[in-house]
Amino acid sequence: MGSGNSVASGARNKPKQTAPSTTVKVDSTTVSTNIGLVADFGSGHATLFCYEIVSPTKVRQLGRGSLVSDGKSIKLDRFLTNASTLGPKVLAPVLDAMESAVEEMSVKITETGVVWTPRFIIAGATGGVRAALSKKTINQADFDVFATAVVARFPQLNATSMVVSGADEGRWELEAARLIWGHDSEQMFGNKLEEGLGLLSGGGSTIQIGANKVAKSYPISTMWDPMDEGKGASAEAWRDDAVWAAWEQDLLAAVDHAASSRSALFSGQFVGTACMEYAARAAGMDGRPVTAVETIQRLRVVADEFRAAHGPRFDELKEVPRRVRYNWFRVMALQMVRLAHVLERLFKPDAAIFFTRKGSMNCEWTLGAAIEQGTHAAPE
């Protein structure tokens, strides 16, 4: 691809949008020509990442942009419903958002004096689409319409689309964590890591755990319609003991199913990031090494405070301004209780976790996928 900013043959005929479809942040400049793009369609958000891949151990995140439609982050499974019957036109908002993000990324990176030379784009769907396929609210033919449409929209790029498997999501995110924090792990934990840095991560509908050379994504979700205001639930439903107990019972079944697939509890040292870090930070357990058992105790205390709308931690945080569309205390309580059960049933009590999001790049599966694709596609 040349140095121009046009990225798709259909761009000239696309109708003008009344508001930007994305917000792009450029993190760094580059001198490499091996640039790759990865679109992450998660259960609660959609983001485009741009990477420079010099080698498997030398990668930089150049930028990232939110993929939105009508002011809301795209949830791909909703657009995929009946796509095989309705045709690719129902996917136009998703493709337009991707194209706008790529175009904006190209402009901002080119402004730094760098020739814009992306070699590939990957569109990957994770837990939300996997769950929809499992529940049969969409089928593979629906996703195939999207995959074909991505290739057609980006004819000058090596475009691929995939439903990212749980194994690949865990493996790629573990690779990302070790690339970002591996060199600092001994300083983080104050000792040498005999088995390498592990990963404890997750989004709204899945968690990722990696240790040694094995990593996996587990369908352990905080998303539950009877407590979701966006699905018509009462804003106070999460404070109803019966509703909460029903969700927790459902959650425990998913955690126990994950535990049944393990021959032993996880042990060693782990970096806790993404939604795991959000929950730990809400409880005041981030930024230092903590054990699983002490984290469990603290999470449960603070989750109870949040549900009761009273207590030292709740009082400390209730006046903090937040730009969110949802009840932050509800979501954090759900995240904290999920994390507590995961630590209790899947980890040894003395397993050490360092909860953080501070790093040179975002810790996402997209980084590992970009390394794999970029290494294969790198110029001779």
N, C-alpha and C positions, 0 to 999 in steps of 0.2 A: 504494500500500500504506500502511496506517496505521502508527501508532507502536508497535503491539503486537509481541510477540516470536514469535507463531505465523507460520510461513512456508509451511506446506503442509497441505492438507486432510486428508491421511492421517496426520498426526502423532499423533492421539489413539489410533489403532489400532496404532501401531508397538510391538513388544515392547520391554520394558526391556532395555538392554544392561548387561552386568556390568562393563564398563569404558568410559571415555570413548572415543569414536571419533575424537577430534581434540583437538589442543592449539592454541588460538588466542592470538595475541599482537596486542594493539592498539598500533599505533605512534603514533597521533596522534588528535586530536579535530577536529571539523569543524563548520562553520556552514552548509554547502551542503546543498541537498536533492537534488543530482544525484550519487547514490551508485550504483556498479556493482560487481558481483561477477563474478570470472572463476575458474573451476576449471581448473587445468592438470594434465592427465593425461599425464605424461611416461613415458619408458621405465623410469626408476628411482624415481620419486616421484610423489606427487599432492598438490597444494597448492591451497587456496582463497585468493584475494587479494580484498581490498576496497579500492576506490578512491573518492576524491572527485574528480570532473571538473568544474572550473570553466571551463576553456577548453583548447584543444589544447596550450598551453604552461604551463598552471597546473593541476597534478594532484598529489594527495597520496595516498600509500599509507596507508590507515587501519589495516589489520590483515592478518594472514595466518594460515592454519591448515592443519595437515597432515591429509590425508584418509587414514585408516587403517582396516583391517579385521583383527580378531584380532591387533592389535598390530603389524601390518606395513603399510607404505605400499602403497596400492592400485596394482596394475598392471592397467590397464583391459583390455588385450588378453586377459588370462587370463579375465576375467569375460565377455568378449564371445564367446568360443568357443561356437559352436552356439546363441547366444542366439535366433536366428531360429527354431530348432526347439524349444528348451526354454521360450522365452517370457521375459517380463520378470522373473519370480520369481528368476532366477539373478543378476539385477542388483541385488537388494534391498540387499546389503551396501554397494554403491557409492552408491546413492541415500540410504541411511540415513546414511552418512558425510557426504555433501554436506549433508543436512538438518541433522544435528547441528552441523556447522561453521557453517552459516548462523545457526542458532539461538544458538549460543554467541557468534558475532560480534555478533549483534543485542543480546544481553544486555550484553556488555562495552562496546560502543560507547554503548548507552543509559545505562549507568552513568556515563559521562562528562558526561551532561546533554544529549546530542544526540538529536533525534528520528530514529528509524531509518526511513529512506525509500529503500531500494534500488529502482532503476528497472529493472534488468535483471540476468540471470545468464547467463553464457556457459560452457558445458562444452566445452573444447577438448582434443583428443587429438593428440599430436605423433609423434615418431619411432618409438616402440614400436608404436603402432597402424598407422602408415604401413607399417612393415616387415611387420607381420602381414598386412595387406591385400595387400602385394606378394607375400608367400610363400604367400598363399591359406590361411593357418591360420584366418582369419576372412574374412567377406565384407561387402559394403556392407549387406546385409539385416540382418546381426548388429548393425552400428552403428546402423542405422535404428531397431531396437528400443530401443536406449539413448536415442536422440534423442527418441523418442516418450515414453519413460518419464520423462525429465527434465521435459518440458513438463507431464506429468500430475502430477508431484510438486510442481512450483512454479507452480500455476495463477495466483497473484496477481502473478507477475513476468513480464516479457518474457523468456522462456527460449528459448535457442537452443543447439544442439550442432553441432559441426563437427569433421571431421578437418582439422586445420590443415595447409595445404600447406607445402612447404619454402620456397616464395617468400614466403608470408605470414609464416611464422615468422621468417625472416631480416629481412624488411622491418619487422615490428613490433618486433623486438628491437633493430634498429639505431635506430629511432625512440626506444625507451626509453633506449638508451645515450646518445644525443645530448641527451635531456632531462635525464638525471641528471648527465652529466659535461661536456656541451658548454661550459658557461660556465667550467669549470676547465681546459679542455684546453690552453690556452696556458701556464698555470702548470705543468701536469703535464709538458709536453714542453719547456718553456723557449723556445718559438718560436711564431710564428703558423702555424696550420694552413691551408694554401692550399686544400686540397680537403675540409676538414671532417673530423671525427673518424670513424674507421672502427671496426668491431666485429670481434672474434675471440672467439667464445663456443662453448658446446656442452654437451651432456649425455653420457650413456653411449653412446647410439647414433647421435648426429648432431653435427655442428659447424655453427655459423652464422658466416658471414663477410660483412661489409658494407663497402662503400667507395663514396664519392661518393653516387650515388642508387640504387645497386644492392646488393641483399643476397640471400643464398640460404642454405638449409640443405642440407648435404651428408651422405649416409648413410655416414659414416666412424665405425665403432663400435669401442669397446673391449670389448664384450660378446662373449665366445667360450666356448661351452659346455665345451670340453675343459680350460679353466682356471677354470671357475666352480664353486666349492665348493657353491653352492646347487643346481647341476645334477648333483651327484654326483662331481665331479672331485676328485682328490687335492689336499690342501692344499698339496702341494709341486709340483704339475704345472707351475706357472708357472716353476719353476726348472729344468725339463727343457729342455735346449737344442733338442731336436727339436720339442717341443710349442711352444715359444716361436717358433722359426723358422717353423713352419707358420702360426701366428697372424700374425706379421709379414708374411709373404708375402700373406696374405689382406688385411691392412691396406693394404699398398702398392698392391694392385690397386684398392682403393677410392679411395685418394689419387690414383693416376694417372688413374683415370676422372674424378675431379673436375678434375684439371689439364687433361685433354683438352677440357673444356668451356670453358676460358679461352683468350682470345687473347693475354693478357699476364699477368705475375706481379703480385700485389698489391703496392702501394707506398704510402708515406705513413705516417700515424700512426694507431695502433689502440689501443683499450682492450681488454685481455684479461680476461675475467671468467668466471664460472661454473666449469666443470671445467677450463678453460684456466688460470684463476687458481690453482685447487687444485694443478695440476701445477707451475706456475711457483713457487708458494710452497714446495712440497716441495723444490724445487731451490734455493731461496733467491734467486729472480729477481723477486720481487714488490716493489711499492711504489716503483719508480723506472723511468725510461725505459730500455729495453734494445733492442739491435738483434736482428733475427732470427738472424743468424749466431752471436752470442755466446750467445744463448739455446739454440740447437741444441746447441752444444758442452757447455754445462753440463747440459742435460737428459740427454744420453747418459751422461755421467760418473756422475751420481747414480742414474740407472736401473740402471746396471751395479752400483753399490754396493748398491742395494736387493735385486737378485737374488742377489748374493753374500753378503748379510747381513754386510757388512764395508766399512768406509771412514769417512772423517771425517763426512760428512753422515748416514750411517746411524747411526753411533755417537752423534751429537748428538741424533737424533730417536727412538731406539729406546725410551727410557724415558719418553717423553711420554705421559701418560694420554689415552686416546681412548675415546669411547662409540660404538663402531661394531660392526656384526654381521659384518664381513668383515675379511680381512687387508688392513690399510691400506697396507702396503708393496707388496703385489701390485697393488692398484688404482692406486696412484700411479705405479708403474713402467709400467703399461699406458698411463696418461694421459700420462706424460712422453714415451714413445716415440711415441705418436700425435701429440702436439704437435710433436715434433722433425721428423717426416716431413712434416707439414702445412706447417710453416714452411720447410722445405728445398725442397719441390716446388711450393708455391703462392705464396711470398712472395719479394720481392727481399731480398738479404742485408742491405741497410741499412734495411729497413722497421723503424720504431720501434714498440714495444709497451709499454704501461704496464699491468702486470697488477695488478688491484685488484678488490675487492668492496665497498669502502667508498663508500657513496653515500647519498643521501636516501631511496632506494627500492631494492628488489630489481630488478636488470636482467633482466627476463623479457619474452617475447612478450606476456604477459598485459597489460602496461602499454600497449603500442601498440594492442592490440585494444580495451581499455577506452576509450582516447581516441577511437578511431574510432566505437565504438558509443555512447559517452557524449555525444560531440559531436552525433551524429545525434539522440540521444534527449533532449538537454538541453531543459529547459523554456524556453518563449518568454520 
